[in-house]
Amino acid sequence: MNVERMAIIGAGTMGTGIAQVAGQAGIAVTVIDTVEAALDQSCRALRRSLKTAVEKEKLTQQEADRVRELVGCSTEWHAVEEADWVIEAVFEDMAIKRKVLTRAGKLAPDHAIISSNTSTLQIGALADATGRPTRFIGMHFFNPPPAMKLVEIVPTERTGKTIVEEAVALAERMGKQPAVAPDIPGFFVNRGFGALLSAAIDIWLHGAEPKDIDTAMELGLSHRMGPLATADLIGLDICLALLDSLHEQTGHARFEVAPEFRAMVEGGKLGRKSGEGFYVYNEE
């Protein structure tokens, strides 16, 4: 299928970033959100990202201008009615996602494929909400989408084989490296990172310094960044939500959140964005 028009529901960081890479691939995109302020912020973020890409010579000015022409924003859902591909990229909440997907499934044309950018929730648990489970698939982009190469493609048992092929082709067209993952909570990356982070927190609670833990992982496993520094970069509140989601869905003890880590987050230590997490930032 030749994807010419895309609707992305959710004007947050992920929705905006996915819209940029789709625009760079020559696809006309409409970012949809019910909150006008979120759309305004999305437009500003897109302009900043494109400006940086031009300054770093990753895009020409002409290419950046073309992306701005292709990407639009709306509080209305009319674009879903004309879309070849719909991507849901709203808050990581099962009830909210199902509500959005139900509406998208009713509005999208019969030929359209609907996908979710969920990072931890099982795709099969979302599929029925669309009313077209055979034409529904997970497409998990990573933050920030313009820079991160991986896209996890997550079919369910009911996803049509051709739909998987279409999703892989779309990811490649958008300049990404697709990897087809099983429909399990957390898929490849977040499931693996959740287990690694939980282990690193356990080691930290046994008295090891965060820097020593990260250095050991970096040098011993050839990781570019240790798990605790990565968690600070992502945001410890997001990491807490990830671990809680994985534990709730799987029941595995390895994802159980240590009370000390939960207390850190509840105390406002969120990592880089708050100035302190496992490390202290913005020191004079």
ChimeraX commands (.cxc) that place a marker at each C-alpha (Angstrom):
marker #1 position 0.00,0.00,0.00 radius 0.5
marker #1 position 1.24,3.45,-0.86 radius 0.5
marker #1 position 0.86,5.53,2.30 radius 0.5
marker #1 position 0.20,9.11,1.23 radius 0.5
marker #1 position -1.81,10.45,4.19 radius 0.5
marker #1 position -1.26,9.75,7.87 radius 0.5
marker #1 position -3.15,10.81,11.00 radius 0.5
marker #1 position -1.30,10.82,14.32 radius 0.5
marker #1 position -3.47,11.08,17.42 radius 0.5
marker #1 position -1.60,12.72,20.27 radius 0.5
marker #1 position 0.50,15.89,20.06 radius 0.5
marker #1 position 3.07,15.01,22.68 radius 0.5
marker #1 position 6.77,14.42,22.21 radius 0.5
marker #1 position 6.26,11.09,20.47 radius 0.5
marker #1 position 3.42,12.17,18.21 radius 0.5
marker #1 position 5.36,15.26,17.13 radius 0.5
marker #1 position 8.55,13.31,16.48 radius 0.5
marker #1 position 6.78,10.60,14.49 radius 0.5
marker #1 position 5.09,13.32,12.44 radius 0.5
marker #1 position 8.49,14.78,11.60 radius 0.5
marker #1 position 9.96,11.50,10.35 radius 0.5
marker #1 position 6.79,10.79,8.37 radius 0.5
marker #1 position 7.02,14.24,6.78 radius 0.5
marker #1 position 10.68,13.62,5.96 radius 0.5
marker #1 position 9.52,10.47,4.16 radius 0.5
marker #1 position 7.17,12.55,2.01 radius 0.5
marker #1 position 3.95,11.61,3.80 radius 0.5
marker #1 position 1.26,14.23,4.46 radius 0.5
marker #1 position 0.56,14.13,8.20 radius 0.5
marker #1 position -2.06,15.64,10.50 radius 0.5
marker #1 position -1.35,15.63,14.23 radius 0.5
marker #1 position -4.62,15.51,16.16 radius 0.5
marker #1 position -5.17,16.55,19.75 radius 0.5
marker #1 position -8.20,17.84,21.62 radius 0.5
marker #1 position -6.08,20.38,23.52 radius 0.5
marker #1 position -5.18,23.46,21.49 radius 0.5
marker #1 position -2.22,24.29,23.74 radius 0.5
marker #1 position -0.74,20.85,23.10 radius 0.5
marker #1 position -0.94,21.44,19.35 radius 0.5
marker #1 position 0.72,24.85,19.71 radius 0.5
marker #1 position 3.54,23.28,21.71 radius 0.5
marker #1 position 3.83,20.50,19.11 radius 0.5
marker #1 position 4.23,23.03,16.30 radius 0.5
marker #1 position 6.93,24.90,18.22 radius 0.5
marker #1 position 8.75,21.66,19.00 radius 0.5
marker #1 position 8.67,20.64,15.34 radius 0.5
marker #1 position 10.10,23.98,14.24 radius 0.5
marker #1 position 12.90,23.71,16.81 radius 0.5
marker #1 position 13.71,20.16,15.79 radius 0.5
marker #1 position 13.86,21.03,12.10 radius 0.5
marker #1 position 16.00,24.08,12.80 radius 0.5
marker #1 position 18.46,21.93,14.74 radius 0.5
marker #1 position 18.49,19.33,11.97 radius 0.5
marker #1 position 19.39,22.01,9.43 radius 0.5
marker #1 position 22.10,23.46,11.69 radius 0.5
marker #1 position 23.61,19.99,12.11 radius 0.5
marker #1 position 23.35,19.44,8.35 radius 0.5
marker #1 position 21.08,16.42,8.75 radius 0.5
marker #1 position 18.49,18.18,6.58 radius 0.5
marker #1 position 18.75,20.92,3.99 radius 0.5
marker #1 position 16.65,24.05,4.48 radius 0.5
marker #1 position 14.57,22.99,1.48 radius 0.5
marker #1 position 13.90,19.58,3.06 radius 0.5
marker #1 position 12.93,21.20,6.37 radius 0.5
marker #1 position 10.57,23.59,4.59 radius 0.5
marker #1 position 8.96,20.64,2.81 radius 0.5
marker #1 position 8.34,18.88,6.14 radius 0.5
marker #1 position 6.64,22.01,7.49 radius 0.5
marker #1 position 4.38,21.98,4.43 radius 0.5
marker #1 position 3.47,18.32,4.91 radius 0.5
marker #1 position 2.79,18.35,8.67 radius 0.5
marker #1 position -0.37,20.00,9.95 radius 0.5
marker #1 position -2.25,20.11,13.25 radius 0.5
marker #1 position -5.94,19.94,14.12 radius 0.5
marker #1 position -8.33,19.57,17.03 radius 0.5
marker #1 position -10.76,17.87,14.63 radius 0.5
marker #1 position -10.65,14.25,13.49 radius 0.5
marker #1 position -11.45,14.79,9.80 radius 0.5
marker #1 position -7.94,13.69,8.79 radius 0.5
marker #1 position -8.64,10.21,10.16 radius 0.5
marker #1 position -11.43,9.83,7.62 radius 0.5
marker #1 position -8.92,10.29,4.78 radius 0.5
marker #1 position -5.90,8.55,6.26 radius 0.5
marker #1 position -4.12,5.55,4.81 radius 0.5
marker #1 position -2.41,4.98,8.15 radius 0.5
marker #1 position -3.39,6.04,11.68 radius 0.5
marker #1 position -0.95,6.06,14.60 radius 0.5
marker #1 position -2.26,6.37,18.15 radius 0.5
marker #1 position 0.34,8.12,20.34 radius 0.5
marker #1 position -1.57,9.22,23.43 radius 0.5
marker #1 position -0.80,8.78,27.15 radius 0.5
marker #1 position 0.22,5.27,28.25 radius 0.5
marker #1 position -3.13,4.35,29.75 radius 0.5
marker #1 position -5.16,1.36,28.57 radius 0.5
marker #1 position -8.59,2.98,28.98 radius 0.5
marker #1 position -7.55,6.20,27.21 radius 0.5
marker #1 position -5.92,4.30,24.36 radius 0.5
marker #1 position -8.95,2.05,23.87 radius 0.5
marker #1 position -11.25,5.07,23.75 radius 0.5
marker #1 position -9.07,6.75,21.11 radius 0.5
marker #1 position -8.72,3.57,19.07 radius 0.5
marker #1 position -12.48,2.95,19.13 radius 0.5
marker #1 position -13.12,6.37,17.60 radius 0.5
marker #1 position -10.32,5.95,15.08 radius 0.5
marker #1 position -11.67,2.56,14.02 radius 0.5
marker #1 position -15.10,4.03,13.34 radius 0.5
marker #1 position -13.78,6.98,11.33 radius 0.5
marker #1 position -10.88,5.56,9.33 radius 0.5
marker #1 position -11.56,4.27,5.79 radius 0.5
marker #1 position -11.77,0.51,5.29 radius 0.5
marker #1 position -8.35,0.28,3.64 radius 0.5
marker #1 position -6.58,2.13,6.47 radius 0.5
marker #1 position -4.21,0.42,8.88 radius 0.5
marker #1 position -4.31,1.49,12.52 radius 0.5
marker #1 position -1.31,1.19,14.82 radius 0.5
marker #1 position -0.43,2.03,18.41 radius 0.5
marker #1 position 2.82,3.55,19.65 radius 0.5
marker #1 position 2.39,1.97,23.10 radius 0.5
marker #1 position 5.68,1.13,24.78 radius 0.5
marker #1 position 4.51,-1.47,27.33 radius 0.5
marker #1 position 0.84,-2.39,26.84 radius 0.5
marker #1 position -0.02,-5.57,24.98 radius 0.5
marker #1 position -1.28,-4.92,21.47 radius 0.5
marker #1 position -3.76,-7.78,21.70 radius 0.5
marker #1 position -5.48,-6.02,24.60 radius 0.5
marker #1 position -6.02,-2.96,22.39 radius 0.5
marker #1 position -6.95,-4.69,19.14 radius 0.5
marker #1 position -10.69,-5.22,19.67 radius 0.5
marker #1 position -11.21,-1.52,20.40 radius 0.5
marker #1 position -10.49,-0.69,16.75 radius 0.5
marker #1 position -13.21,-2.94,15.39 radius 0.5
marker #1 position -10.67,-4.19,12.84 radius 0.5
marker #1 position -8.16,-6.38,14.73 radius 0.5
marker #1 position -6.76,-7.94,11.53 radius 0.5
marker #1 position -5.67,-4.46,10.37 radius 0.5
marker #1 position -4.18,-3.36,13.69 radius 0.5
marker #1 position -0.52,-3.55,14.76 radius 0.5
marker #1 position 1.93,-2.07,17.23 radius 0.5
marker #1 position 4.57,0.38,15.97 radius 0.5
marker #1 position 6.72,1.48,18.91 radius 0.5
marker #1 position 9.01,4.38,18.02 radius 0.5
marker #1 position 11.70,5.50,20.44 radius 0.5
marker #1 position 12.33,8.95,21.88 radius 0.5
marker #1 position 13.29,11.13,20.13 radius 0.5
marker #1 position 11.85,9.62,16.93 radius 0.5
marker #1 position 13.94,11.74,14.51 radius 0.5
marker #1 position 17.16,10.40,16.05 radius 0.5
marker #1 position 16.37,6.87,17.25 radius 0.5
marker #1 position 16.61,4.22,14.54 radius 0.5
marker #1 position 14.64,1.35,16.05 radius 0.5
marker #1 position 10.92,0.72,15.59 radius 0.5
marker #1 position 9.42,-2.32,17.29 radius 0.5
marker #1 position 6.78,-3.86,15.03 radius 0.5
marker #1 position 4.32,-5.83,17.19 radius 0.5
marker #1 position 1.64,-7.96,15.53 radius 0.5
marker #1 position -1.01,-9.92,17.39 radius 0.5
marker #1 position -2.16,-13.44,16.51 radius 0.5
marker #1 position -4.93,-11.82,14.46 radius 0.5
marker #1 position -2.83,-9.25,12.60 radius 0.5
marker #1 position -2.77,-10.08,8.90 radius 0.5
marker #1 position 0.60,-11.15,7.47 radius 0.5
marker #1 position 0.42,-8.44,4.81 radius 0.5
marker #1 position -0.17,-5.84,7.56 radius 0.5
marker #1 position 3.11,-6.85,9.21 radius 0.5
marker #1 position 4.86,-6.47,5.85 radius 0.5
marker #1 position 3.24,-3.05,5.35 radius 0.5
marker #1 position 4.37,-1.89,8.81 radius 0.5
marker #1 position 7.93,-3.04,8.17 radius 0.5
marker #1 position 7.93,-1.26,4.80 radius 0.5
marker #1 position 6.56,1.94,6.35 radius 0.5
marker #1 position 9.21,1.94,9.09 radius 0.5
marker #1 position 11.94,1.48,6.48 radius 0.5
marker #1 position 10.49,4.26,4.35 radius 0.5
marker #1 position 10.67,6.52,7.41 radius 0.5
marker #1 position 14.39,5.72,7.71 radius 0.5
marker #1 position 14.03,3.32,10.63 radius 0.5
marker #1 position 15.24,-0.19,11.40 radius 0.5
marker #1 position 12.20,-2.36,12.17 radius 0.5
marker #1 position 12.35,-5.37,14.46 radius 0.5
marker #1 position 9.30,-7.66,14.74 radius 0.5
marker #1 position 8.65,-8.29,18.44 radius 0.5
marker #1 position 6.35,-10.72,20.27 radius 0.5
marker #1 position 3.22,-9.24,21.80 radius 0.5
marker #1 position 4.38,-9.38,25.41 radius 0.5
marker #1 position 4.44,-6.49,27.92 radius 0.5
marker #1 position 7.41,-4.24,27.16 radius 0.5
marker #1 position 8.24,-6.03,23.87 radius 0.5
marker #1 position 12.04,-6.13,23.35 radius 0.5
marker #1 position 13.58,-2.98,24.76 radius 0.5
marker #1 position 11.43,-1.89,27.68 radius 0.5
marker #1 position 11.09,-5.44,28.97 radius 0.5
marker #1 position 14.87,-5.88,28.88 radius 0.5
marker #1 position 15.60,-2.40,30.22 radius 0.5
marker #1 position 13.05,-2.80,33.03 radius 0.5
marker #1 position 14.80,-5.96,34.22 radius 0.5
marker #1 position 18.25,-4.36,33.95 radius 0.5
marker #1 position 17.16,-1.19,35.76 radius 0.5
marker #1 position 15.52,-3.21,38.53 radius 0.5
marker #1 position 18.75,-5.19,38.98 radius 0.5
marker #1 position 20.83,-2.00,39.00 radius 0.5
marker #1 position 18.57,-0.48,41.67 radius 0.5
marker #1 position 18.97,-3.65,43.76 radius 0.5
marker #1 position 22.76,-3.36,43.51 radius 0.5
marker #1 position 22.55,0.34,44.43 radius 0.5
marker #1 position 20.51,-0.54,47.52 radius 0.5
marker #1 position 23.31,-2.92,48.53 radius 0.5
marker #1 position 25.61,0.10,48.80 radius 0.5
marker #1 position 27.26,0.44,45.38 radius 0.5
marker #1 position 27.74,3.93,43.92 radius 0.5
marker #1 position 25.65,4.72,40.80 radius 0.5
marker #1 position 28.79,5.64,38.83 radius 0.5
marker #1 position 30.42,2.29,39.64 radius 0.5
marker #1 position 27.30,0.38,38.62 radius 0.5
marker #1 position 27.04,2.24,35.32 radius 0.5
marker #1 position 30.76,1.94,34.60 radius 0.5
marker #1 position 30.59,-1.82,35.17 radius 0.5
marker #1 position 27.65,-2.17,32.78 radius 0.5
marker #1 position 29.24,0.09,30.17 radius 0.5
marker #1 position 32.60,-1.68,30.18 radius 0.5
marker #1 position 31.43,-5.19,30.98 radius 0.5
marker #1 position 28.50,-5.27,28.55 radius 0.5
marker #1 position 29.64,-2.66,26.01 radius 0.5
marker #1 position 26.66,-0.43,26.77 radius 0.5
marker #1 position 27.03,3.19,25.70 radius 0.5
marker #1 position 25.34,4.40,28.89 radius 0.5
marker #1 position 24.71,2.61,32.17 radius 0.5
marker #1 position 21.16,1.86,33.36 radius 0.5
marker #1 position 21.04,4.44,36.15 radius 0.5
marker #1 position 22.31,7.29,33.97 radius 0.5
marker #1 position 19.84,6.17,31.30 radius 0.5
marker #1 position 17.02,6.20,33.83 radius 0.5
marker #1 position 17.95,9.75,34.88 radius 0.5
marker #1 position 17.90,10.78,31.22 radius 0.5
marker #1 position 14.51,9.18,30.54 radius 0.5
marker #1 position 12.99,10.51,33.76 radius 0.5
marker #1 position 12.63,8.46,36.92 radius 0.5
marker #1 position 8.88,9.05,37.00 radius 0.5
marker #1 position 8.60,7.46,33.56 radius 0.5
marker #1 position 10.82,4.58,34.67 radius 0.5
marker #1 position 8.65,4.05,37.74 radius 0.5
marker #1 position 5.54,3.92,35.55 radius 0.5
marker #1 position 7.32,1.45,33.25 radius 0.5
marker #1 position 8.24,-0.89,36.11 radius 0.5
marker #1 position 4.76,-0.66,37.64 radius 0.5
marker #1 position 3.17,-1.48,34.28 radius 0.5
marker #1 position 5.45,-4.45,33.68 radius 0.5
marker #1 position 4.91,-5.78,37.20 radius 0.5
marker #1 position 1.14,-5.36,36.97 radius 0.5
marker #1 position 0.95,-7.12,33.61 radius 0.5
marker #1 position 3.43,-9.95,34.22 radius 0.5
marker #1 position 3.50,-10.46,37.98 radius 0.5
marker #1 position 7.25,-11.10,37.72 radius 0.5
marker #1 position 9.18,-10.25,40.88 radius 0.5
marker #1 position 12.04,-8.85,38.79 radius 0.5
marker #1 position 9.85,-5.84,37.93 radius 0.5
marker #1 position 8.70,-5.15,41.50 radius 0.5
marker #1 position 9.56,-1.59,42.49 radius 0.5
marker #1 position 11.85,-1.09,45.48 radius 0.5
marker #1 position 10.18,1.19,48.07 radius 0.5
marker #1 position 13.34,3.35,48.19 radius 0.5
marker #1 position 13.11,4.02,44.43 radius 0.5
marker #1 position 9.41,4.88,44.66 radius 0.5
marker #1 position 10.19,7.27,47.52 radius 0.5
marker #1 position 12.83,9.00,45.36 radius 0.5
marker #1 position 10.29,9.71,42.66 radius 0.5
marker #1 position 7.56,10.77,45.07 radius 0.5
marker #1 position 10.11,13.09,46.67 radius 0.5
marker #1 position 10.63,14.90,43.37 radius 0.5
marker #1 position 13.96,13.34,42.36 radius 0.5
marker #1 position 13.14,12.67,38.71 radius 0.5
marker #1 position 16.60,12.68,37.12 radius 0.5
marker #1 position 17.97,15.28,34.74 radius 0.5
marker #1 position 14.71,17.21,34.40 radius 0.5
marker #1 position 14.55,17.91,38.15 radius 0.5
marker #1 position 18.29,18.33,38.66 radius 0.5
marker #1 position 18.71,15.23,40.78 radius 0.5
marker #1 position 18.08,11.51,40.50 radius 0.5
marker #1 position 20.71,8.83,40.92 radius 0.5
marker #1 position 23.12,11.66,40.03 radius 0.5
marker #1 position 23.08,15.38,40.81 radius 0.5
marker #1 position 22.91,17.80,37.86 radius 0.5
marker #1 position 23.23,21.53,37.28 radius 0.5
marker #1 position 25.72,21.99,40.08 radius 0.5
marker #1 position 27.39,25.38,40.38 radius 0.5
marker link #1:1,2 radius 0.2
marker link #1:2,3 radius 0.2
marker link #1:3,4 radius 0.2
marker link #1:4,5 radius 0.2
marker link #1:5,6 radius 0.2
marker link #1:6,7 radius 0.2
marker link #1:7,8 radius 0.2
marker link #1:8,9 radius 0.2
marker link #1:9,10 radius 0.2
marker link #1:10,11 radius 0.2
marker link #1:11,12 radius 0.2
marker link #1:12,13 radius 0.2
marker link #1:13,14 radius 0.2
marker link #1:14,15 radius 0.2
marker link #1:15,16 radius 0.2
marker link #1:16,17 radius 0.2
marker link #1:17,18 radius 0.2
marker link #1:18,19 radius 0.2
marker link #1:19,20 radius 0.2
marker link #1:20,21 radius 0.2
marker link #1:21,22 radius 0.2
marker link #1:22,23 radius 0.2
marker link #1:23,24 radius 0.2
marker link #1:24,25 radius 0.2
marker link #1:25,26 radius 0.2
marker link #1:26,27 radius 0.2
marker link #1:27,28 radius 0.2
marker link #1:28,29 radius 0.2
marker link #1:29,30 radius 0.2
marker link #1:30,31 radius 0.2
marker link #1:31,32 radius 0.2
marker link #1:32,33 radius 0.2
marker link #1:33,34 radius 0.2
marker link #1:34,35 radius 0.2
marker link #1:35,36 radius 0.2
marker link #1:36,37 radius 0.2
marker link #1:37,38 radius 0.2
marker link #1:38,39 radius 0.2
marker link #1:39,40 radius 0.2
marker link #1:40,41 radius 0.2
marker link #1:41,42 radius 0.2
marker link #1:42,43 radius 0.2
marker link #1:43,44 radius 0.2
marker link #1:44,45 radius 0.2
marker link #1:45,46 radius 0.2
marker link #1:46,47 radius 0.2
marker link #1:47,48 radius 0.2
marker link #1:48,49 radius 0.2
marker link #1:49,50 radius 0.2
marker link #1:50,51 radius 0.2
marker link #1:51,52 radius 0.2
marker link #1:52,53 radius 0.2
marker link #1:53,54 radius 0.2
marker link #1:54,55 radius 0.2
marker link #1:55,56 radius 0.2
marker link #1:56,57 radius 0.2
marker link #1:57,58 radius 0.2
marker link #1:58,59 radius 0.2
marker link #1:59,60 radius 0.2
marker link #1:60,61 radius 0.2
marker link #1:61,62 radius 0.2
marker link #1:62,63 radius 0.2
marker link #1:63,64 radius 0.2
marker link #1:64,65 radius 0.2
marker link #1:65,66 radius 0.2
marker link #1:66,67 radius 0.2
marker link #1:67,68 radius 0.2
marker link #1:68,69 radius 0.2
marker link #1:69,70 radius 0.2
marker link #1:70,71 radius 0.2
marker link #1:71,72 radius 0.2
marker link #1:72,73 radius 0.2
marker link #1:73,74 radius 0.2
marker link #1:74,75 radius 0.2
marker link #1:75,76 radius 0.2
marker link #1:76,77 radius 0.2
marker link #1:77,78 radius 0.2
marker link #1:78,79 radius 0.2
marker link #1:79,80 radius 0.2
marker link #1:80,81 radius 0.2
marker link #1:81,82 radius 0.2
marker link #1:82,83 radius 0.2
marker link #1:83,84 radius 0.2
marker link #1:84,85 radius 0.2
marker link #1:85,86 radius 0.2
marker link #1:86,87 radius 0.2
marker link #1:87,88 radius 0.2
marker link #1:88,89 radius 0.2
marker link #1:89,90 radius 0.2
marker link #1:90,91 radius 0.2
marker link #1:91,92 radius 0.2
marker link #1:92,93 radius 0.2
marker link #1:93,94 radius 0.2
marker link #1:94,95 radius 0.2
marker link #1:95,96 radius 0.2
marker link #1:96,97 radius 0.2
marker link #1:97,98 radius 0.2
marker link #1:98,99 radius 0.2
marker link #1:99,100 radius 0.2
marker link #1:100,101 radius 0.2
marker link #1:101,102 radius 0.2
marker link #1:102,103 radius 0.2
marker link #1:103,104 radius 0.2
marker link #1:104,105 radius 0.2
marker link #1:105,106 radius 0.2
marker link #1:106,107 radius 0.2
marker link #1:107,108 radius 0.2
marker link #1:108,109 radius 0.2
marker link #1:109,110 radius 0.2
marker link #1:110,111 radius 0.2
marker link #1:111,112 radius 0.2
marker link #1:112,113 radius 0.2
marker link #1:113,114 radius 0.2
marker link #1:114,115 radius 0.2
marker link #1:115,116 radius 0.2
marker link #1:116,117 radius 0.2
marker link #1:117,118 radius 0.2
marker link #1:118,119 radius 0.2
marker link #1:119,120 radius 0.2
marker link #1:120,121 radius 0.2
marker link #1:121,122 radius 0.2
marker link #1:122,123 radius 0.2
marker link #1:123,124 radius 0.2
marker link #1:124,125 radius 0.2
marker link #1:125,126 radius 0.2
marker link #1:126,127 radius 0.2
marker link #1:127,128 radius 0.2
marker link #1:128,129 radius 0.2
marker link #1:129,130 radius 0.2
marker link #1:130,131 radius 0.2
marker link #1:131,132 radius 0.2
marker link #1:132,133 radius 0.2
marker link #1:133,134 radius 0.2
marker link #1:134,135 radius 0.2
marker link #1:135,136 radius 0.2
marker link #1:136,137 radius 0.2
marker link #1:137,138 radius 0.2
marker link #1:138,139 radius 0.2
marker link #1:139,140 radius 0.2
marker link #1:140,141 radius 0.2
marker link #1:141,142 radius 0.2
marker link #1:142,143 radius 0.2
marker link #1:143,144 radius 0.2
marker link #1:144,145 radius 0.2
marker link #1:145,146 radius 0.2
marker link #1:146,147 radius 0.2
marker link #1:147,148 radius 0.2
marker link #1:148,149 radius 0.2
marker link #1:149,150 radius 0.2
marker link #1:150,151 radius 0.2
marker link #1:151,152 radius 0.2
marker link #1:152,153 radius 0.2
marker link #1:153,154 radius 0.2
marker link #1:154,155 radius 0.2
marker link #1:155,156 radius 0.2
marker link #1:156,157 radius 0.2
marker link #1:157,158 radius 0.2
marker link #1:158,159 radius 0.2
marker link #1:159,160 radius 0.2
marker link #1:160,161 radius 0.2
marker link #1:161,162 radius 0.2
marker link #1:162,163 radius 0.2
marker link #1:163,164 radius 0.2
marker link #1:164,165 radius 0.2
marker link #1:165,166 radius 0.2
marker link #1:166,167 radius 0.2
marker link #1:167,168 radius 0.2
marker link #1:168,169 radius 0.2
marker link #1:169,170 radius 0.2
marker link #1:170,171 radius 0.2
marker link #1:171,172 radius 0.2
marker link #1:172,173 radius 0.2
marker link #1:173,174 radius 0.2
marker link #1:174,175 radius 0.2
marker link #1:175,176 radius 0.2
marker link #1:176,177 radius 0.2
marker link #1:177,178 radius 0.2
marker link #1:178,179 radius 0.2
marker link #1:179,180 radius 0.2
marker link #1:180,181 radius 0.2
marker link #1:181,182 radius 0.2
marker link #1:182,183 radius 0.2
marker link #1:183,184 radius 0.2
marker link #1:184,185 radius 0.2
marker link #1:185,186 radius 0.2
marker link #1:186,187 radius 0.2
marker link #1:187,188 radius 0.2
marker link #1:188,189 radius 0.2
marker link #1:189,190 radius 0.2
marker link #1:190,191 radius 0.2
marker link #1:191,192 radius 0.2
marker link #1:192,193 radius 0.2
marker link #1:193,194 radius 0.2
marker link #1:194,195 radius 0.2
marker link #1:195,196 radius 0.2
marker link #1:196,197 radius 0.2
marker link #1:197,198 radius 0.2
marker link #1:198,199 radius 0.2
marker link #1:199,200 radius 0.2
marker link #1:200,201 radius 0.2
marker link #1:201,202 radius 0.2
marker link #1:202,203 radius 0.2
marker link #1:203,204 radius 0.2
marker link #1:204,205 radius 0.2
marker link #1:205,206 radius 0.2
marker link #1:206,207 radius 0.2
marker link #1:207,208 radius 0.2
marker link #1:208,209 radius 0.2
marker link #1:209,210 radius 0.2
marker link #1:210,211 radius 0.2
marker link #1:211,212 radius 0.2
marker link #1:212,213 radius 0.2
marker link #1:213,214 radius 0.2
marker link #1:214,215 radius 0.2
marker link #1:215,216 radius 0.2
marker link #1:216,217 radius 0.2
marker link #1:217,218 radius 0.2
marker link #1:218,219 radius 0.2
marker link #1:219,220 radius 0.2
marker link #1:220,221 radius 0.2
marker link #1:221,222 radius 0.2
marker link #1:222,223 radius 0.2
marker link #1:223,224 radius 0.2
marker link #1:224,225 radius 0.2
marker link #1:225,226 radius 0.2
marker link #1:226,227 radius 0.2
marker link #1:227,228 radius 0.2
marker link #1:228,229 radius 0.2
marker link #1:229,230 radius 0.2
marker link #1:230,231 radius 0.2
marker link #1:231,232 radius 0.2
marker link #1:232,233 radius 0.2
marker link #1:233,234 radius 0.2
marker link #1:234,235 radius 0.2
marker link #1:235,236 radius 0.2
marker link #1:236,237 radius 0.2
marker link #1:237,238 radius 0.2
marker link #1:238,239 radius 0.2
marker link #1:239,240 radius 0.2
marker link #1:240,241 radius 0.2
marker link #1:241,242 radius 0.2
marker link #1:242,243 radius 0.2
marker link #1:243,244 radius 0.2
marker link #1:244,245 radius 0.2
marker link #1:245,246 radius 0.2
marker link #1:246,247 radius 0.2
marker link #1:247,248 radius 0.2
marker link #1:248,249 radius 0.2
marker link #1:249,250 radius 0.2
marker link #1:250,251 radius 0.2
marker link #1:251,252 radius 0.2
marker link #1:252,253 radius 0.2
marker link #1:253,254 radius 0.2
marker link #1:254,255 radius 0.2
marker link #1:255,256 radius 0.2
marker link #1:256,257 radius 0.2
marker link #1:257,258 radius 0.2
marker link #1:258,259 radius 0.2
marker link #1:259,260 radius 0.2
marker link #1:260,261 radius 0.2
marker link #1:261,262 radius 0.2
marker link #1:262,263 radius 0.2
marker link #1:263,264 radius 0.2
marker link #1:264,265 radius 0.2
marker link #1:265,266 radius 0.2
marker link #1:266,267 radius 0.2
marker link #1:267,268 radius 0.2
marker link #1:268,269 radius 0.2
marker link #1:269,270 radius 0.2
marker link #1:270,271 radius 0.2
marker link #1:271,272 radius 0.2
marker link #1:272,273 radius 0.2
marker link #1:273,274 radius 0.2
marker link #1:274,275 radius 0.2
marker link #1:275,276 radius 0.2
marker link #1:276,277 radius 0.2
marker link #1:277,278 radius 0.2
marker link #1:278,279 radius 0.2
marker link #1:279,280 radius 0.2
marker link #1:280,281 radius 0.2
marker link #1:281,282 radius 0.2
marker link #1:282,283 radius 0.2
marker link #1:283,284 radius 0.2
view
